Amino acid sequence: MLKLLSTIGVVLLAIQLFAQEADRVDLQILEDEYWWGGLSSLGHQTPYDTESVTVQDLWGDNKGNQAQPLLLSSKGRYVWSEEPIKYEFEKGKIRVTTRQGKIISGRSGNNLRTAYAYVAKNFFPSNGKIPEEMLFTRPQYNTWIELNYNQNEQGILAYAQSLIDNGYPPGVLMIDDTWQENYGTWEFAPRRFKDPKGMIKKLHDMGFKVMLWICPFVSPDSEVFRKLAEEGMLLLDPQKSQDILWANTKNKAAIIRWWNGASACLDLSNPRTQKWFKDQLDHLVNAYGVDGFKFDAGDARFYTDGVVSFHSGTPNDHTTYFAELGLHYPLNEYRASWKMAGLPLAQRLRDKKHDWEDLQKLIADQMSQSIMGYAYTCPDMIGGGEHGSFRTLSTMDEELIVRSAQVHALMPMMQYSVAPWRVLSKENAALCRQAALLHTKVGDYMLGLAKTASETGEPIVKPMALAYPESGYETIKDQFMLGDDILVSPVIEKGARSRKVVFPEGKWKGDDGKIIEGGKTVEVDAPLARLPYFTKIK
């Protein structure tokens, strides 16, 4: 009995030690102070102020999108840690804690811009490189909505040809999930692709660059699964091994639930696994002419259920291992990231629903990406990325798709998936094409901003409070600056044919040619055919 009690005592002590905070910072929110950071998918809830109440724990949870152990304030204050943080806003008070690692907090200057410049330089400096240039200069096209789980050679070529036939400029074409034979078996499914190399050549000849969807999962009970399990390249169940007489491997691979079912997962903390995965991707590049990859999944939550890996670490570390793979391929895209700001990875917002509420979140979420240091950003698919909304024309909101295309047009990247000519009237389909052509028109300017970001860390799109930090613009969530010269004010309210625009000091020339004296708020006309944007006159 004494031995049992002693054992229980050791266990309880271990639990208590685990529950203790490695570090903690308590702050009082100042008068008229606003805070941002943490999670891009909750950008629409920021800025936090003296009335905010929220608790977010980044350990093992990136909320399906980019995350960063960073908080920034409109008064120049910042909080950073190299490890996942938990932050609590409670009626004027902030508490930040970590399970491990130290918290750094301080002040640089007196506004959001000075604080951002400091943290970008000191905690996630840019490396002078950008993702593939075409991601910025041309629209992107994803086959997901049109083909869903039936990616096939004939359908992909038909989609690409329809883009050209309907007047869209060729750009990056993303072939989505199910092109492959199986998860982990990264070869074109022969029943759907008779000549994948020939297909990619045809797409290249049409002017497209081609990406393939990829993920870190491995279908269980497959030949590849057995091989990887035997060689110790999969994440293991907490039990680690299995004592089954007829087992082909003693290693007991963890089975992880995700949106496509239950799969094993690559242990990318193992250098051998990293090499194996990169070899699979390089084969696709060399054998078929693939230009790059859409890296999906990798969310920290997939690594929280006690999985055992080659190197121990936080669940968030596994998100980073997956993201680092993309640095080998300039043509890349990620939806889940942890501490990858400043690096040449294209970062997409998580799938938005086909509704006005999610469209209204889009600008604020994109601004959250910018404030966290993710400069090379894409605001999901035009009209939303949830395929169920597009199954029947009766569920389509044509106005929403047009306004969504306009929001995307002057973002760093824009991505089509649903074919506008299939679901829209001729007039509204023309407006979607008009948005694509506008993005192409400003492509060189966008590319210049991306190159500047790679040297200075300065975001391509900026919240008003970052571009004009002393003007009281902290709570503006429906307009933004593209660089320092273009003010973009999309319409995101159903049925609206005008909107109020807050103009900073100076003179601004509208897309309609009118000159507006800044320093005031002006109601501008915004019929469905118009995306209001204004260029600063120097």
N, C-alpha and C positions, 0 to 999 in steps of 0.2 A: 504493500500500500504506500509506504514512504517513497519507494522508487517511482511509483505511478504519479504521486503528487509532485515529485521533483521534476518528472518529465513534463507534466502539465504546466508547471511553473516556467520551465524553459520555453515552452511553446507560447505561453501568454506573454512572456517578456519579449519574444521575437515579434509577436503581433504588435505589441506596444511600440517597439522600436521602429517597426515598419510604418506605423501610423504617425510617428513624430514627423514634424516638418524639418526638412534639411535647412531651409532658410525662409525668412518671412520679412515682408516690408509692409508697413501700414502708412497710408497717406491720407491727408485731408484734402478734399477737392476745394480749390480756391473759388472765390467769387468770379462768376463768368468764365469758368474754366471748363473745357470740353476735352474728352478723351476718345481715342480710336485705337484699333488694333486687335490682335488675337486671331480672329477668324474672318475670312473673306465672305463666307456664306451668311454671316450675321451682320454684314456691313450696313444693311438697312436699319438695324437697331441702334447704330451709332449716329452721332457722338453720344457718349455717356456724360451725364452732368449730375448736379446735386440731387436730382429727383430719381435717378436711375437705380433700378434694383435688378441685378443679374449675377449669376454664378456660372462660370465656365471653367472646366478643367480640361486642359489640352492633352493631358496624359492619356494616350490611347484614343483620342477623339479629335479629328480634324473637321468634323461636321460635313464630310463629303467634299471638301475643297481645300484651298490653300490655308495653312496655319503658320503662325509665327509667334515665338515667345516674346512678344513686344507690345507695349502700350505707349502711346504718344499723346501729349497734351497741347492744347492751344496756348499754354503759358510756357512752353519750352521744356517741359519735364518729360522724362522717359523712364521706362522700366524694361529691362532685358535680362534674359537668362539663356545659357546654352542648353538648358534642359526644359522639359515641359513645365509650364506654370499653371497654377490655378488662380484665377482672379475673381474677386467679389466686389461688386459695387453695391453699396447699401446706404442710400440716402445721405450722400455727401462724404462717405468714407470708402476707401479702397484698401483691400487686403490682397496681397500677392504672396503665394507660397509655392514651394517646390518640394517634391519628394526626395530629390537629390540635386546637388549642384547649388551654386550661389546665385543670388539675384543682384543685378547691378541697377542702381537707380541714380538719377542725377538731373541736372538741368543744363541746357545749352541754349543760350539766348532767351528770348521772351515770347516765342511764338511757335506754331507748328512747323513752319519752314525751317527755322534754325535747328529745332530738335530733330527733324527728319534728316537734314544734311549731316548732322553729327552721327546719328545711329547708322545711316547708310555707309558712311566712311569707315566707321570703327567696328561695326558688327557684321555687315554683309556687303563689303565692297564689290563693285562690278569688276568683271575680269576683261573688259575690252572686246568681248565677243557678243554677237546677237544670233538668234535662231535664223533659219533660212529666210532670205530677203523676200521671197515671194509670199510668205505668210503675211507680210505687211502691205505689199504693193498690189496684190490682187485678192479678190474674194476667195474664200475656201468653200468647198462643196463636200458634204458628207452623205454617204449612201444610206445611212441608217433609216431615216423616215420612209424612204421609197421602197427599200428592199427588206428591212427588218432582219429577221433570222433566216433570210433566204438570199444571202449574197451570192451572186452568180455572174459568170462572165457576160452572158447576153444582156442581163439587166444593167450591169455596170456600164457597158459600152453604150447602151441605149440612153442611159441617164446623161452620160458625158456628151453624146451627140445632141441630145435635146437642149442642153445648156448652150451649146454653140448655135443651134438653130434658133433659139429664142433670144439671141443677142447678148448673152453673158460672156464676159472675157474669160478665157481659160485661166485656171489658177491651180491651187493645191486640191487634189481629189483624195478624199479619205475613204478607203474601203473598210467597212465596219465588221463587227463580230459575225462569225460563221463562214468567213472565207476559208478558214483553216480546217484541216482534217479533224482536229480535236484540240482541246486545251492542253498545251504542252507539246503537241505534235504540230509544229509550225511549218506545215506543207499545205499547198492549195488542195482543197477537197476535190479529188478527181471527178466526182459525179457532178460537180457544179462548174468546174473549170477544165476545159479541154486543152487550152493552149494559153496558160497564164503569162508566159513570157511574151507571146505574140500580143495578148491583150494589153500588157503594159507598154509595149512598143507602139501600139495604135494610140494609146492615151498620150504618150510622149509626143507622137507626131501631131496630135491635135493641140498640143501646147500645155498639157497638164503635167504636174509632178504628182507622184503617187505615194500615198501613205497606207500602211496596213495597221489595223487594230491589233493590239497585243495586250496580254495580261500576265501576271505571275503565277496563275493557277495551272494545275495539272489534273486532267481527268483521272480519277482513281480506276484501278483495275486495268489500266492500259499497259501496253508494252513499255512506253516511256516511263510511266509511273513506277513500274517494278524496277526498272534500271536505275532511276534516280533514287528510289528508296534504298536499294541495295548499296549504292555508293554514298549514301549519307548526304544527299543534296536537297532533301525536303525538310521542312519544319516537322519536328517530332511532337507527338502527343506527350503530355506530362509523364505518362507511363514509360516513354522512350522505347521500350522493346516489347515484343510479343512472343510468348512461348507457346506457339501452335505447331504441332508436329509437322503439318504439311505446308507451313508458311514458306514462301519464296525468299523472304527477307526477315531478319530478326528486328529490323528497325520498324517501329510503329509510327507511321506518318500521321500527323494531325490532319483531321478532316474539317474544313472550314466552310461554314454556310455563307453564301454570297448570293447576289441577285439571280445568278444563273443556276443555282443548285448547291451542291456540296462537292468540294474538290480538295485535293492536296495543294500545297503551296510551296514554291521554291524558297529555299533558305538562302537568301542573297547576302547574308552575313558571311557566307562561306565563299572564299575567292574562287574555288573550283566551280561552284554553281554560277557565279558571275561570268566566268569564262564560258561555261556551257551555254548559258542563255545568249551571250553576245555572239557565240559561234552560230547559233540558230539564226539570229538576225542578220549576221554578215552573209550567211548562205543565201538568204532571200535577196539581199542587195546584189550579190555577185551572180547568182544563178538566174534571177528574173528581172533585174533592173529596178527593184524597189528603191524609192528615194528616201524613205523615212518611216517613222512609226508613231501611231497614236497609242500612248502608254496609258491603259485604263486600269482601274482598281488601285492597289497599293495603299488603301486607306489604313490608318493606324489601328482602327478597331478590329481588323482581321488578325491582329497579332496580340490580342489581349487575354485570351483564354488559356494562359499558362503554357503556351507553345514553347518548345525548347529549340534553341538555335545554336549554330556553330559558335558564334560570339554572343555573349549575353549583352543585353541593352534594353532600352525602353521600346515599347511598340512603335513609337515615332521614328526610331532609328531605322526600322525596316522600311518605312515610307521613304526615307532618305536613300537607302540602298537602291530601291527601285528607281528613284528619280535620277540618281547619279548615272544610271545606265544610259539615259537619254543624252548625256553630254557627248557621247560618241557619235551622235547623229544630229547634224544641224536642223534637219527637218523632223521636228518632234512636237508632241502635245501632251500635256499632263492636266488632269483634273484634281488630283490629290498631291499635295506637296507639304514638306516640313523643312523649314530653314533652307530654302533654295533660292531666296531672293538674291538678285545681283548676277545670277547665272543665266546662260543663254538657253532657257527653256520656255516654250510657249505654254502659258497657263490659262486654261479655260475655266470659266465659272461652271458650277454644277448644273445639271439639267433643270431647266425652268419649265413650269407648267404653261399650257396654252391658255393663259388668262391674264387679265389686266393687273391683278394684284402682283403677280410675279414680274410682269414687265416693269412695274413701278419700283420693284426692288433692285432692278438690274443696274441702274446707274450707281446707286449707293454701294452695292456689293463690288462693283468694278472699282469705285473709289477706294474701298477698303483694301483691295489688292494693291493699289498704287501706294497707299500710305504704309503698307507692310513691306514695300520694296520690290514687289513683283511688277515689273514694268512691261513685260511682253505678254499682253493679256488679250483674251478673246471672251466676249460675253455670251457664251453658249450658242445654240442654234437659233436662227431667226424663226420667230413664231413659237419657240419652245422645243425642247428635245424629248418630250415624253410621247412616244409613238402612238399610244392609245388614243390621243386626241385627234389623230389625223386619219382614223380608219374610215370615217364617213364624212361626206361633205356637209352633212347637217350639223356637225359639231364645229365647223370652221367659223372663225370670226375674221372676215377679210380685212376689216379695218385694223385689227390687232396685228395681223401679219405685216401690213404695210408700215404701221408705226414702229413695229419691232425692227424691220429692215432699216428704217431711218435712224433709230437709236444706234444700230450697229455701224452704220455707214462711216461715221467719223470716230469710231473706236480704233485702237491699234490693229485689230483684226476683225473681220466679219465672216460668219459661217452660215451658209445656206444648207438645208437638208431637204425639207419638203419642197417639191417642185412648184413654184408659184403659178406656172401656167396650167397646172393640173387642178389647183384648188381655188383659184381666184378668177374674177372676171377679167376680160381683156384689159380694161382700164387699170385695175388694181395690179395686175401682173406687170404692166408697164411701169408702174410706180416702184415696184420691187427691183426691176431692172435698172431704173433710174438711180436707186440707192447704190447698186453695185457699181455703176459707172462713176458715181461721185467718189466712192472709195478708191477706185482706180485712178481717178483724176488727181487725188491728193496723195497718191502712193509714194511719190518721191519725197514729199514733205514728211510723211509718216516714217519712211525709212530713215530720213535724217534725224528725226526725234529718237528713233530706236538706237541709232549709232551714238547719239549724245548720251542716252541712258546708259549705254555700255561703258562710257568713260566716266560719267559723273554720278550715276545712280539716280538721276532725276527722272521721275515718271514721265511717260508719254502723255497720259491723260491725268489731269490734276483736279482734285476737289477745289472749289472756289477758295476754301480756307487755306489751302496750301499755296495757291497761286497769288492770293491777296490776303496775307495773314493778319493784317491790321484793319480789315474792313468790316468785321462783324458778320462774315459769311459762313460761320461754322455749321449752321443748321440747314443750309441749302443742299438738297439731295436730288434735284431734278434738272440740273444743268452742270456743265463742267468745262474746263479749259483743255483744249488740245494744244500742247506746248504752251507758249506764252502769248500766242497771237490770235488764236481762234476760240471764240466763245460759242459753245454748242448748247442749244436749248430745245431738245426734242419734245414732242407732245406725247404724253403717256396717260392721258385721260380719255376714256371712250367718249366719242361724240364731240370732243373739244375742237373748235376751229379757230381758237386764239389762245394765247397764254401770256402770262406775265414773265418778263425777263429782267433779271437784276444785272445792270450794266456797271462795271467798275469805271473809275475815272478814265477820261480820254475819249477819243472819237472812234466810233465803230461803224464799219460798212457792212450792211446786211447782204445776205444772199440775193435779196431783191434789188440791190443797188442803193438803197436808202442809207443816209448818214444819220447816226444817232449820237447825240452828246451824252457821255456816260455820267456816272455818279448818281443814277436814279433808276427807278423801276418803271418799265414801259410795257404796256399791253401791245403785243404784236399779232398780226393776222397769221394764222397757221392752218390754211385749208389742208385737206388730206394730201394734196400733192406737194406740200411744202415741209421741209425740215429747216427750221429757223437756225441759222448760224451767222456769226458776225466776225469779221476780221478787223483787228485793231489797226488803226491808221497811225503810222509812226511819223 
